[in-house]
Amino acid sequence: MESFDPARFVEEQSREIKRIIGAERALVAVSGGVDSSTCAVLTRKAIGENLTCVFLDDAFMREGEPETVAEALRKEPLNVPVKIVNVQERFINAMKGLVDAEEKRRRFRETFYQVLSEIAHSEGCRFLVQGTIKADIIETVGGVKTQHNVLEQVGINPAEQFGFKVVEPLKMLYKWQVRAVARYLGLPPEISERQPFPGPGLSIRVVGEIRPDKLEALKKTTAIVEKSLSSYKPSQYFAFIIDNVAYDVDSSATHIREAAARFLNVPSRNVRVIIFRDRATGIRGGKRSYGRVLGLKVETPKGEIYPADIRNLLSLQAKILNEHPEFSRMLYMIRESQADKPYVIGIRAVETKDFLTAEVSNIPWKVLDEIALEVLSERSDIAAVYYDITPKPPGTIEME
């Protein structure tokens, strides 16, 4: 790992923030993630009470998140006062009816900055400080996916469009470097080691259309997955939700079924291929690919789900997705309830350093099965639970 001195970084960036903002007021929006929280504490250190810090409760946060984050930042030794702004209805209405992942990200960005523009105006803030990091810029400029907090790098002039100048103290850092800065600044472990959480929140883990009951199911499931996987410490882990609507099988599904049966050494009649209607974001040739989602259900002779070794599944995934580039994701069923229920849940866990590439975590099957059992016991609207066995590339870490 390359050398990085967080103390030197904090000293240099504090001077730079003070030089740019001077005696004026600045606004920062925190989400509870390490990037925005570190940015808030660093800026508070630089300009003191001239910083206004807000938490936008946009309906896409985890359960109890606004209050938990605000309390953590307000406490000693950070002493960053945080105002919680309830804008749930506004964001839900803005995202209503959208299905395409990029359109959802763009609409979220538009609403996010319009809200911040209004707050900045009312608070007399001419600067917005935000925790954009290097991976956000690389992915957006490279055409992989639109990160909501990347503006000037893609030709958006925030001063003209929203009325504030943007300051990005962390834009040259990768996630591991941001965590080092957070620890140096004294952020508590629940923030410095916090699971990465996308700016648009759960809106991009609700694959396809966002509906209130679908979002609520994901919030409940997210709590179960995060609690169960925290001790295994993947770089990132979360739940996502998909409508339980599949296409009729076609010739490609027949080929995939035969390939999976040979690879796992089971009869082909024990393999079922599911091609979901909802699509997910992936990467092909370094660019964004909005592809199909493939589900695989394999049974033992006794009719139980076949507990395949994760490493074998990864080899199978590589073979199938290389031969069928129309798919951006491959999911393996862990446990099911009833096919006529409206949603399915996916579990995603990956290992990564820079978040530009990622490998699937080798979580024990027993753990995955216990999570699936709890999810199906807690939620009456979930038909099945899958494990996402797609690395990055060809998948992205987030679903959308």
C-alpha positions in Angstrom: 0.0 0.0 0.0 1.4 3.4 -1.0 2.5 5.8 1.7 0.0 8.4 2.9 0.3 10.9 5.8 -3.1 11.9 7.1 -1.7 14.5 9.4 0.0 16.3 6.5 -3.1 16.0 4.4 -5.3 17.6 7.2 -2.8 20.4 7.7 -2.6 21.2 4.0 -6.3 20.9 3.2 -7.3 23.0 6.3 -5.1 25.8 4.9 -6.6 25.4 1.4 -10.2 25.3 2.6 -9.5 28.5 4.7 -7.9 30.2 1.7 -10.8 29.4 -0.7 -13.7 30.2 1.7 -12.1 32.9 3.7 -14.6 34.6 6.1 -17.7 33.5 4.1 -20.2 30.9 5.1 -20.2 27.3 3.7 -22.7 24.5 3.6 -22.0 20.7 3.9 -24.5 17.9 3.6 -23.7 14.7 5.5 -25.1 11.3 4.8 -23.4 9.4 7.6 -20.8 7.9 5.3 -17.1 8.3 5.9 -16.6 10.7 3.0 -19.1 13.4 3.8 -18.6 13.1 7.6 -14.8 13.5 7.2 -15.4 16.4 4.9 -17.6 18.1 7.5 -15.2 17.6 10.4 -12.2 18.8 8.3 -14.1 21.9 7.2 -15.3 22.6 10.7 -11.7 22.5 11.8 -10.8 25.0 9.1 -13.6 27.6 9.3 -15.3 26.9 12.6 -18.8 28.2 13.0 -19.0 29.5 9.5 -19.9 26.0 8.4 -23.6 24.9 8.3 -24.0 21.2 8.3 -27.3 19.5 7.3 -28.5 15.9 6.9 -31.1 15.5 4.2 -33.7 12.9 5.3 -34.6 11.9 1.7 -36.6 8.7 2.5 -33.7 6.5 1.2 -31.7 6.2 4.4 -31.5 3.1 6.6 -33.8 2.9 9.6 -33.0 5.5 12.2 -30.0 6.8 10.3 -30.6 10.6 10.4 -30.8 10.7 14.2 -27.9 8.2 14.7 -25.6 10.2 12.4 -26.5 13.6 13.8 -25.9 12.4 17.3 -22.5 10.9 16.5 -21.3 14.2 14.9 -22.7 16.5 17.6 -20.8 14.7 20.4 -17.3 15.4 21.7 -14.7 15.6 20.4 -16.2 16.5 17.0 -18.8 19.1 18.0 -20.3 19.4 14.6 -23.9 20.7 14.9 -26.1 18.9 12.3 -29.6 20.0 11.2 -31.9 17.3 10.0 -34.0 18.5 7.0 -37.0 16.3 6.2 -37.4 16.2 2.4 -38.8 12.7 2.1 -41.9 13.6 0.1 -40.0 15.7 -2.3 -37.6 13.0 -3.2 -40.2 10.2 -3.4 -42.2 12.3 -5.8 -39.2 13.2 -7.9 -38.3 9.5 -8.3 -41.8 8.2 -8.9 -42.2 6.0 -11.9 -38.5 5.9 -12.9 -37.0 2.5 -13.8 -33.7 3.2 -15.7 -30.8 3.3 -13.3 -29.1 6.4 -14.8 -32.3 8.3 -15.0 -32.8 7.6 -11.3 -29.3 8.8 -10.5 -29.8 12.0 -12.6 -33.1 12.8 -11.0 -31.7 12.3 -7.5 -28.8 14.6 -8.3 -31.1 17.3 -9.7 -33.4 17.1 -6.6 -30.4 16.9 -4.2 -28.8 20.1 -5.5 -32.0 22.0 -5.9 -32.7 21.3 -2.2 -29.1 22.3 -1.2 -29.4 25.5 -3.3 -32.5 26.5 -1.4 -30.8 25.8 2.0 -27.6 27.6 0.9 -29.6 30.7 -0.1 -31.5 30.7 3.2 -28.4 30.2 5.2 -26.3 32.8 3.3 -23.8 30.2 2.1 -21.9 30.8 -1.1 -19.9 27.6 -0.9 -20.9 23.9 -0.8 -18.2 21.6 0.6 -18.7 18.0 -0.4 -16.9 14.6 0.1 -16.4 13.7 -3.6 -13.5 11.1 -3.8 -11.3 10.0 -6.6 -13.3 6.8 -7.5 -16.5 8.9 -7.9 -14.8 11.1 -10.5 -13.1 8.3 -12.4 -16.4 6.3 -12.7 -18.5 9.3 -13.8 -16.0 10.8 -16.3 -15.3 7.3 -17.6 -18.9 6.7 -18.4 -19.4 3.8 -15.9 -22.2 5.5 -13.9 -23.3 8.9 -12.8 -22.1 9.7 -9.2 -24.6 12.3 -8.0 -21.8 14.4 -6.4 -19.8 14.9 -9.6 -20.6 18.2 -11.3 -17.8 20.4 -12.7 -15.9 17.4 -14.0 -18.8 16.6 -16.4 -19.5 20.2 -17.4 -22.1 21.3 -14.9 -21.4 24.8 -13.5 -22.8 24.8 -9.9 -22.4 28.5 -9.5 -24.6 29.2 -12.5 -27.1 26.4 -12.0 -27.4 26.3 -8.2 -25.8 29.5 -6.9 -22.8 28.1 -5.0 -19.2 27.2 -5.6 -18.2 23.6 -4.8 -15.2 22.8 -2.7 -14.0 19.1 -2.7 -11.1 18.6 -0.2 -11.1 14.8 -0.7 -11.3 14.5 -4.5 -7.7 13.1 -4.8 -8.2 10.4 -2.2 -9.3 6.8 -2.4 -11.6 5.3 0.2 -8.8 3.8 2.4 -7.1 7.2 2.5 -10.3 8.9 3.6 -10.6 6.4 6.4 -7.1 7.2 7.5 -8.0 10.9 7.6 -11.2 10.1 9.5 -9.3 8.2 12.2 -6.7 11.0 12.5 -9.5 13.6 13.0 -11.0 11.5 15.8 -14.2 10.3 14.1 -15.7 7.3 16.0 -15.3 3.9 14.4 -19.0 3.7 13.6 -18.3 6.5 11.1 -14.6 6.0 10.2 -15.1 2.3 9.4 -18.7 2.7 8.3 -20.0 0.6 5.4 -19.9 2.6 2.1 -23.3 4.0 1.4 -24.2 5.6 -1.9 -25.2 9.2 -2.1 -28.7 8.3 -3.5 -29.0 5.8 -0.7 -31.3 2.9 -1.0 -32.9 4.4 -4.1 -30.3 2.6 -6.2 -30.6 -0.7 -4.3 -34.3 -0.8 -5.2 -33.7 -2.2 -8.7 -36.3 -0.9 -11.1 -39.3 1.1 -10.0 -39.3 2.5 -6.4 -42.5 1.8 -4.6 -43.2 2.5 -0.9 -43.7 -1.2 0.1 -40.7 -2.3 -1.9 -38.5 0.4 -0.2 -39.8 -0.6 3.2 -39.0 -4.3 2.5 -35.4 -3.3 1.6 -35.0 -1.2 4.7 -36.0 -4.2 6.9 -33.7 -6.6 5.0 -30.8 -4.2 5.0 -30.7 -4.3 8.8 -30.7 -8.1 8.8 -27.9 -8.3 6.2 -25.7 -5.7 7.8 -26.0 -7.2 11.2 -25.2 -10.7 10.0 -22.2 -9.9 7.8 -20.5 -7.2 9.9 -18.2 -9.7 11.7 -16.9 -11.0 8.4 -15.8 -7.4 7.4 -16.2 -7.4 3.7 -15.2 -4.1 2.1 -18.8 -3.5 1.2 -22.0 -5.5 1.9 -25.6 -4.8 1.5 -29.1 -6.0 0.4 -30.9 -5.1 -2.8 -34.5 -5.8 -4.0 -35.8 -6.8 -7.4 -39.4 -7.3 -8.6 -40.2 -11.0 -8.9 -41.0 -10.8 -12.6 -39.1 -13.0 -15.0 -39.1 -13.4 -18.8 -40.0 -16.7 -20.4 -37.0 -19.0 -20.9 -35.3 -18.8 -24.3 -32.5 -20.6 -26.2 -29.9 -18.8 -24.1 -31.5 -20.0 -20.9 -31.4 -23.6 -22.2 -27.7 -23.3 -22.9 -27.0 -21.8 -19.5 -29.0 -24.5 -17.7 -26.9 -27.2 -19.5 -23.6 -25.5 -18.8 -24.5 -25.1 -15.1 -25.6 -28.7 -14.8 -22.3 -29.9 -16.3 -20.2 -27.5 -14.2 -21.9 -28.4 -10.9 -22.3 -32.1 -11.8 -26.0 -32.2 -11.3 -28.8 -33.3 -13.7 -30.0 -30.5 -15.9 -33.6 -31.1 -14.7 -32.4 -29.9 -11.2 -31.3 -26.5 -12.7 -33.7 -23.6 -13.2 -32.7 -20.4 -15.0 -34.5 -17.1 -14.2 -34.1 -14.0 -16.3 -35.5 -11.1 -14.4 -37.3 -8.2 -16.0 -35.4 -5.6 -14.0 -32.0 -4.7 -15.3 -28.8 -3.8 -13.4 -25.7 -1.7 -14.2 -22.5 -3.5 -15.2 -19.2 -2.7 -17.0 -18.2 -3.9 -20.5 -15.1 -2.7 -22.2 -14.6 -0.1 -19.4 -18.0 1.5 -20.1 -21.5 1.3 -18.5 -23.6 -1.7 -19.5 -27.2 -1.8 -18.5 -27.8 -5.6 -18.8 -30.1 -8.4 -17.8 -30.0 -10.1 -14.4 -29.6 -13.8 -14.4 -30.8 -16.0 -11.5 -29.8 -19.6 -11.0 -31.6 -22.1 -8.9 -30.0 -25.5 -8.4 -31.6 -28.4 -6.4 -30.3 -31.6 -4.9 -32.1 -34.9 -5.7 -34.1 -34.3 -2.5 -35.4 -31.0 -3.8 -33.3 -28.8 -1.5 -31.2 -25.9 -2.7 -27.7 -27.1 -3.7 -25.2 -25.5 -1.4 -22.5 -24.9 -4.0 -19.0 -23.8 -3.1 -18.8 -20.0 -3.7 -15.4 -20.4 -5.5 -17.0 -22.9 -7.9 -19.9 -20.5 -8.5 -17.5 -17.7 -9.4 -15.8 -19.9 -12.0 -19.3 -20.8 -13.4 -20.3 -17.1 -13.4 -17.2 -16.1 -15.4 -17.9 -18.8 -18.0 -21.6 -17.9 -18.4 -21.2 -14.1 -18.5 -18.3 -14.3 -20.9 -20.5 -16.4 -23.2 -23.6 -14.2 -22.7 -22.5 -10.6 -22.4 -26.2 -9.5 -22.4 -26.2 -10.3 -18.7 -24.6 -7.8 -16.3 -25.3 -9.9 -13.1 -25.5 -13.5 -12.0 -27.4 -14.4 -8.8 -27.5 -17.8 -7.1 -30.5 -18.8 -5.1 -29.9 -19.5 -1.4 -33.5 -20.1 -0.2 -37.0 -19.6 -1.5 -40.5 -19.2 -0.1 -43.3 -19.0 -2.7 -43.0 -17.9 -6.3 -46.1 -15.7 -6.3 -44.7 -13.2 -3.8 -43.8 -9.8 -5.3 -40.1 -9.4 -4.6 -36.8 -11.2 -4.3 -33.8 -10.1 -2.2 -30.2 -10.2 -3.3 -27.2 -10.1 -0.9 -24.0 -8.4 -2.2 -20.6 -8.7 -0.4 -17.3 -7.7 -2.0 -13.6 -7.2 -1.3 -11.9 -4.2 -2.7 -9.2 -1.6 -2.1 -10.0 1.2 -4.5 -13.7 0.4 -5.4 -12.7 0.5 -9.1 -12.5 -3.3 -9.1 -13.9 -5.8 -6.6 -14.0 -9.6 -5.9 -17.0 -11.5 -4.4 -16.6 -12.3 -0.7 -16.4 -16.0 0.1 -19.1 -16.0 2.8 -19.8 -19.4 4.3 -23.0 -21.0 2.9 -24.3 -21.6 6.4 -24.2 -17.9 7.1 -25.9 -17.0 3.8 -28.6 -19.6 4.5 -29.2 -18.2 8.0 -29.6 -14.7 6.6 -32.0 -16.0 3.9 -34.1 -17.8 6.5 -34.4 -14.7 8.7 -35.3 -12.5 5.8 -38.1 -14.9 4.7 -39.3 -15.3 8.2 -39.5 -11.5 8.8 -40.9 -10.5 5.4 -44.1 -12.1 3.9 -43.6 -10.3 0.6 -40.2 -12.0 -0.4 -40.2 -15.0 -2.7 -36.5 -15.9 -2.6 -33.1 -14.7 -1.4 -30.0 -14.8 -3.7 -26.3 -14.2 -3.4 -24.8 -11.9 -6.1 -21.8 -13.8 -7.5 -20.7 -11.1 -9.9 -17.3 -9.4 -9.4 -16.5 -5.9 -10.7 -16.2 -6.0 -13.7 -18.5 -7.2 -15.2 -20.8 -5.9 -12.5 -20.6 -2.6 -10.6 -20.5 -2.8 -6.8 -23.8 -1.0 -6.5 -26.8 -2.4 -8.5 -27.5 0.8 -10.3 
